[in-house]
Amino acid sequence: MFFIKKIVIIFLICMFLAGCATQDSLNIRNIPNDKKPTAEIETTYYFGKNNELDATTPADTCENIGKVAKITFNQNSIVSFITLGMVTRVQTQIYCVD
């Protein structure tokens, strides 16, 4: 019984340290902090692959690559952890300059 408690506690500590989301950001230009994203795209990767035919690029969203100001990626690590990396959900936020 003590062994099972120890495993459950270690599992919960690992989940806490892993966090529920990771965020990466690519800043190209300075924009105000209160600016809303121009587009929010949610993509699901199965076995680490995406359907490239449905991919939306930041240049398509902002009509020109020169208008892209910031790109933010949020990955849901809980879903990826539970499915052992077979399914990964990523939310992308694209900010454009007017």
C-alpha positions as CSV (number, residue, x, y, z in Angstrom):
1,M,0.0,0.0,0.0
2,F,2.8,2.4,0.9
3,F,4.5,1.6,-2.5
4,I,1.3,2.7,-4.4
5,K,1.1,5.9,-2.4
6,K,4.7,6.7,-3.3
7,I,4.1,6.1,-7.0
8,V,0.9,8.3,-7.0
9,I,2.8,11.1,-5.2
10,I,5.7,10.9,-7.7
11,F,3.2,10.9,-10.6
12,L,1.4,14.0,-9.2
13,I,4.7,15.9,-8.6
14,C,5.7,15.1,-12.2
15,M,2.4,16.4,-13.5
16,F,2.8,19.6,-11.5
17,L,6.3,20.2,-12.7
18,A,5.4,19.4,-16.3
19,G,2.7,22.1,-16.2
20,C,-0.4,22.2,-18.3
21,A,0.8,24.3,-21.2
22,T,4.0,25.6,-22.7
23,Q,4.2,28.9,-24.6
24,D,6.7,30.1,-27.1
25,S,6.7,33.5,-28.7
26,L,8.3,35.0,-31.8
27,N,8.4,38.8,-31.6
28,I,9.1,40.5,-34.9
29,R,7.9,44.1,-34.1
30,N,6.9,45.9,-30.9
31,I,3.2,45.9,-30.4
32,P,1.0,47.1,-27.5
33,N,0.4,44.5,-24.8
34,D,-3.4,45.0,-24.9
35,K,-3.6,44.3,-28.7
36,K,-5.9,41.4,-29.6
37,P,-4.6,38.7,-31.9
38,T,-5.6,39.0,-35.6
39,A,-6.1,35.3,-35.8
40,E,-6.2,32.3,-33.5
41,I,-5.6,28.9,-35.1
42,E,-5.9,25.6,-33.2
43,T,-4.2,22.7,-34.8
44,T,-4.1,19.0,-33.7
45,Y,-1.0,17.0,-34.5
46,Y,-1.4,13.2,-34.6
47,F,1.8,11.3,-34.1
48,G,3.7,14.6,-34.5
49,K,2.5,15.3,-38.0
50,N,0.1,17.9,-39.3
51,N,-2.0,17.9,-42.5
52,E,0.1,20.5,-44.4
53,L,-2.7,21.0,-46.9
54,D,-4.8,22.8,-44.3
55,A,-1.8,24.9,-42.9
56,T,-2.4,28.6,-42.7
57,T,0.8,30.7,-42.8
58,P,1.1,34.1,-41.0
59,A,1.8,35.8,-44.4
60,D,-1.7,34.6,-45.6
61,T,-3.3,35.9,-42.4
62,C,-1.7,39.3,-42.5
63,E,-1.8,39.6,-46.3
64,N,1.9,40.2,-46.4
65,I,4.9,38.9,-44.5
66,G,6.0,42.4,-43.7
67,K,2.8,43.0,-41.6
68,V,3.4,40.1,-39.2
69,A,4.3,41.5,-35.8
70,K,4.2,38.6,-33.4
71,I,3.4,34.8,-33.4
72,T,2.6,32.9,-30.1
73,F,2.4,29.2,-29.7
74,N,0.6,27.5,-26.8
75,Q,0.9,23.7,-26.5
76,N,-1.4,21.7,-24.3
77,S,1.0,19.3,-22.6
78,I,-1.6,17.5,-20.6
79,V,-3.3,16.0,-23.7
80,S,0.1,15.1,-25.1
81,F,1.1,13.5,-21.8
82,I,-2.1,11.5,-21.4
83,T,-1.9,10.2,-25.0
84,L,1.8,9.5,-24.7
85,G,2.6,12.0,-27.4
86,M,0.3,10.6,-30.0
87,V,-2.0,13.7,-30.0
88,T,-0.7,17.2,-29.4
89,R,-2.9,20.3,-29.5
90,V,-1.3,23.6,-30.4
91,Q,-3.0,27.0,-30.4
92,T,-1.3,29.7,-32.5
93,Q,-2.0,33.4,-32.2
94,I,-1.0,35.7,-35.0
95,Y,-0.7,39.5,-34.5
96,C,-0.6,41.8,-37.5
97,V,0.5,45.4,-37.9
98,D,-2.0,47.7,-39.6
